Amino acid sequence: MAQSDGTEQQAGGRGRPLRATGQRRKAPSRRRRVLTRTLCALVGVVLLGGAGLGYLYFKFNGNLTGVDINAALGTDRPKNLDNGSMDILVMGSDSRAGKNSSYGKDEGGARSDTAMVVHVYKGHQKASVVSIPRDTLVTRPDCTKDGRNVPGQQRAMFNTAFEVGGPACAVKTVESMSGIRMDHFLEVDFTGFKKLIDALGGVDITTTKAIDDKYSHLHLQPGKHTLNGEDALGLVRTRHGVPGGDGSDLGRIQLQQTFIKALMKQVRSVGVLSNPAKLYNIADTATKAVTTDTDLNSVTALTGLAKELGGISSDGIDMVTLPVTYDPVNPDRVLPLASQGRKVWDALRHDQDIPKAAIKGSAGDKGGTSNYVK
């Protein structure tokens, strides 16, 4: 990966040296974020009460969309370690097509505006989540999409992997960076995220400071709020109107991480199993919102995974940002910190807690917004 001076970088210590050939991305203030950490658990929880209801089971199965990651990547992947742990790549996409057109101009493809590696430890009682900033410069490997070769690129923004090569290329890029094989893949877009939050009846949060962002159209005073889908989306993509924040994507990631824990608490306490109408609405919405790998592309698989992960509470999740530093060539980009990044990925590979030393001094923990939402 990167040296902290930005003069040379390798992806996970495995790629070629990187040259300053990256392209700037248009209008970063218009980019959105979608959080999907709890989608799989949400889908599973709400389906547990309806999986035995014949036609509903098949209806929800028909809602799901799957991508065959294994077939796309073949054998060119890290070794699958069968040690009881699990790694899931969770992504949010920013396509402006169709119902997402209100969030900006459709540029012909979606990028991954949120990427999180979720490592579930052996025993499935706790997890670590590593957020990968979208503007991280990496060596993107060669990929294949629709039978067409997509050449790799040095100093490519991480989120372009999804844009040029789809989910399989995003998975391959993460595996190249981390040396860890992803067991599963989950994706949701803007519209699906909003509908899920609305179907849940909103998410309760408490803000410690005012948030006033004209770009995300979010205006919140300090205090308690129940966010609907539109406001929840505004919160997880805001970065300009947060006093004390650095106005960067790194600060936005901190907001996302705190929102995720609030969302998890809401999912666990929503009580949908006692309300058949609400159960149906959430299950129908959730199964339409997600795209998964084909191993999860069924009600049976999702509910099975939800049962396995049901013992993890929000307090059992350690959330960090991949250790990065600002690119001296382009301050709108970040470079992975090589030695610290290796500590993060090595810990997960060996099913160990991420050491605090791995993230100390990283720009990823200096966004200034970590205590804004409870």
Phi, psi and omega in degrees: 000215190269147161276148186294341178274357174076006184281334179208142183217143173230145179283112178059021181074013186242348186265189175273160176304147185259140180251158183281073180240010183291158179253146177287149179263144183291141166037072181300337180291345181264356185280146185249166175232142174231130181260134184226015186307319188259011185298315183297315178298320179299311180302313182296315182300314184286337179276343181301328181275350184235359186295335181269008185263059171034261188295331177296321179303312182288328177297312182293324174303319181292339179286333190284146176241131182237152176235128183276085181295318183299316180294322182291325186263338178062224184264358182278067185213160175298159179297139178276106182274116182267073182247013178093349178273175181211141179235128184233128173268118181249126186228149170244134182254154186245031179304137178260008182284157174057234185291349179269006186295338180291349182263009177139176183291136176283114182261016172092004179189159180261147171244160179272105182271351173219131178220125181224131171266116181259113178257117178261121186286159176308134185096341174055043176248351179207165182210155169242141180238126178249113176278133177253113179304139184297330185266016176293129179274123184225170167271109179277125183286166172299139181226170175232132178224124180054040179077004183250136179285133176246107184299147176289173182209141173270151183051045175265141174295140184305319187289350177286342180301316178293322183295314187270336186231003178073189184304319182298321179290324176297316178297315181297322179295317178296318179294325177293320180292317192261335188074014182246132178282130178278126179282328183213166180223137176224139179220147173216154178248181184309305187297317179298320179298312181299316182295324178296315180297318179296320180296328177287346185090017180095171179233129181276128176223167171232125177262137181270342177220161180291144175238122184223094187235110181289338181283318179266358179061036181247128181223105183231133172274160176302138179136193183272142180216148167250109185274130170280183184299317182295315180290325178296319177296321177299319181296316186281356175244001182283145173208343185271328189257028183250105182299134180092342176282164183267005177073015185252172173296332180294320175295323179295322178299321178298320176298318180299317183295321178288326177295323181303316181294323175296320179295320179299317178298321180295317180298319183287337185250004189289337176069034185289337184292341177266003182230091186304321182295317179291321177303311181299315183298316181292316181297317180295316180294315184295317182289336175279336187279333191257148166244132184234172167289161187294338177290340178253005190276050175200155177300319181300315181294317182293317179292326177296317178294320179299321178296319180297324185263003186296341182275358181271121176260171179298331178286345180266014182242125175260121184244125180226166172253139177311130181300124184219166171225155180291140180289121180294338178282324182213103184294351175277001179239160176232153180245136175297141174274116193301302187293321180290321177298321178298324178296321179296306185291323178297320179299314180293321180299327181261013176059041180245161176296147177288122182291143180299330180296337183290332183250357180296129178083358179286142176296339180295340179253021182237025182288340175083009185237012188294339182250020184276335184231137177233000000 
